[in-house]
Amino acid sequence: MILFDLDGTLIDSTDAIVSTFYHSFEELNYDFKGNDEDIKSFIGYPLEIMYENLGVHKDQAPKFVASYKNRYRKISTLKTLLLPQALEAVKLASKIARVSVVTTKTRLYTMPLLEHFEMAEHFEIVTGRENVENPKPHPEPILNTLEQMNYDKDIHKVWMIGDTKLDLIAAKDSKVDSIGVLCGYGKEEELKTYTKNISQNALSAVKFIESISE
């Protein structure tokens, strides 16, 4: 079984995410003192946590999340790119394993993107933010997905492929193996803290899994 993160692992949604944060700041008259890198550093966390980390008061975060979602749903496919070799990675993974997606993005926005990039058909389960109480780095999203896939620890080998420490911590706490990829938002040194397996991108990660499974 191979589980993929989405943002930074299969797709590059940086422009969509960052521009929509600025849109919400402008719409709600918030004087944001940070920059693009500050926003990017929190990609992978739930939106409400991202806003709080960027200085928005917790009580006001829901308003910003609503503003964000209202714009994001309109521009997500237009401002999101498929990462190089991501489709090849998913196709290869589906030939050698059962594959699913574990993301902090909601399914409402995930499914149109997967369909837009012609990847949806390859995934057995897509677990989004609304499917769990506790998002990554909590193990619940992975455990929830594996339960739906009828996971048996005595039979199945599981790999989580992701670009941030959130994916790798969730994998570790779920007692499954992980590969950190360098095509997204996590830094190599940080990823190495949580896994010994580092690949350049999703395709090289899948090829690694294939090589040790033969």
N, C-alpha and C positions, 0 to 999 in steps of 0.2 A: 504494500500500500504506500502511495506517495501523496503527501498533502502539500499543496502549494499555498503560500501567501499570495497576495495579489499586487498591491501597490509596491513598486520597487523590485518586485520579483518577476512578474509577468508583464506589467504595464508601467509606463511612465506617466503618471498623472500630476506631475509637479506643477505644470502651468495651470491646470484646472483647479488644483487645490489652493495654490498660493494666490492666484488672482481672485478666487472666490473669498478668501479670507480678507483681502483688501477691500473687496466689494462690501462685505458685511461691516467692516470697520467704518467705511464711508457712509453706508446707509444708516448706521446707528450712531453716527457722530462720535466714534471712539478715536481718541488721539493715540494711535499706536506708535510707540517709540522704537520698535524693533525693526528688523529687516527680513529679507527673504530667507536668509539662513536660519534665523530664529524660528520661523514657521516650519521650515523643512526639518529642523531638528526634532520636531515632535510628531512628524508624520508616522502613523502606525498606531497612535493612541486614539481613543474615542474623541470625537469632536469637542465634547464639553470639557474634557481634560486639556485638550490643546488650547482652547480659549482661556481656561483658567491659568495655564502655564504662561500664556502670552499677556497676562495682566488683567483679564476681564474678571470682575467679581463673580463668584460662584452663583449668586442669585440672578445675575444678568446673563449668564452663559446660555440658558435655553433660548433667549431671544436671538442671540447671535447664531446659534445652531440652526434655528428656523430660517433666518436670513440666508445662511450658507446653503442650506438644502434647497431653498426656493430657486437660487441661481444655479447651483451645481447640476440639478436635474436637467437644466436647459442646455448646458454647455459641456457636459462631461465627455460625451463621445467626440465632440469637435476639438477639444483641447487635450485629449489623452492619446498617447502613442503606445503602440505595442513595442515592447523592448525587443532588441535584435535577438533572433533565434528563439524567442519565447514560444511561438506556435510550434516550432520543431520540437522544442522541449516537451510540450504537452502531448504532442502526437507520439513521440517516442515513449514517454512515460505510460501512455495508455496502452501501448503494445506490450510492455513488460510488467505492468502492475495495474491495480485499480487506483484511480486517482480522484481526488476531491480538492476543494478550495476551502481554506480557513482564513477568513478576513475579518477585519474590524469594520470594514465598510458594510453598510446594510445591503441586503439582497435586492432591495428596491433599485439601487444604483449599480450593484454588481452584475446582475443578470443582463441588463442592456449592454454593458460593456463586453461581457463574455460573448454575447450573441453578435455584437458589432464586429468583434475580432474573430468570429467563427471558431470559438473555443468551447462554447457551452456544451456541445454534444459529447465532449470527451470526459466531462466530470460527472461522477456518480452523486456526490453530495456537495452542496455549496452552503457553508455555514457562515452566516453574517452576524452583525452586531445584535440584531433583534432576536436571534435564535438562542442567545445565552444571557444569563444574568451578569456574569463576570467575563469581560473581554481579555484577550491576551495582554499581559503575560500570564494571566491565570490559566491553568490547564483546561478549564471547562470547554472552551471551543474545540480543542483537539479531542478531548474525551467524548464530547457530544457527537462529534463527527464519526469517531471510531465506533461508537455504540450503534449508530445508524448503519454502519458498514458491517455490522456483526463481527466486530473484531474479536479474535481469540489469540491471546498472547502466546499460546503454545503452538500456534499455526502460522500467524502472520508476522511479517517483519514490516515495521513502519518507519518511514522517513518523513520528516518535516523540512521543507525547503523554504527559507525566508531570508530577508535582507536586514532585519533588525534584531536586536537583543530580545525584543518582545517575543518573536517567533521561537527563538532558541531556548529562552527560559521556559516558555509554555511547553516546548517539546521535552525538556529535561524533567520538568515536574509531572509530565504525562508518562515518563519512562519510555520515550521513543527516541530514536536517533534523529540527528538533525544535520543540515548542511547550511552554512551561512554563505550567501551570495553577495558579490561585490558590485552588482549592477544597480543597487538601490541607495538607501539612505544611511545604512550602518557603516561605520568605519571598521577596517580590517582588524585593528588591534582590539577593539571592543568586542567584535564577533568572536575572536579567538579566545576570549575569556569564557565563553559559554559553549563552544564546540571546537573539536580538533579538525573538523572537516570544513574547508573553505574552498569555494569554487568561484570562477569569474562570473558565471551567469547560470540561469536555470538549465540550459542545455548541457553545460559541462557537469552540472550537479547530477542530472539524470544519467549521463554517460558514466559517471563515477559509480552510481548505484548499479547500473547495468553490468559494469566490469567486475564488481565484487559479488554479483549475484550469479554469475555464470558457473 
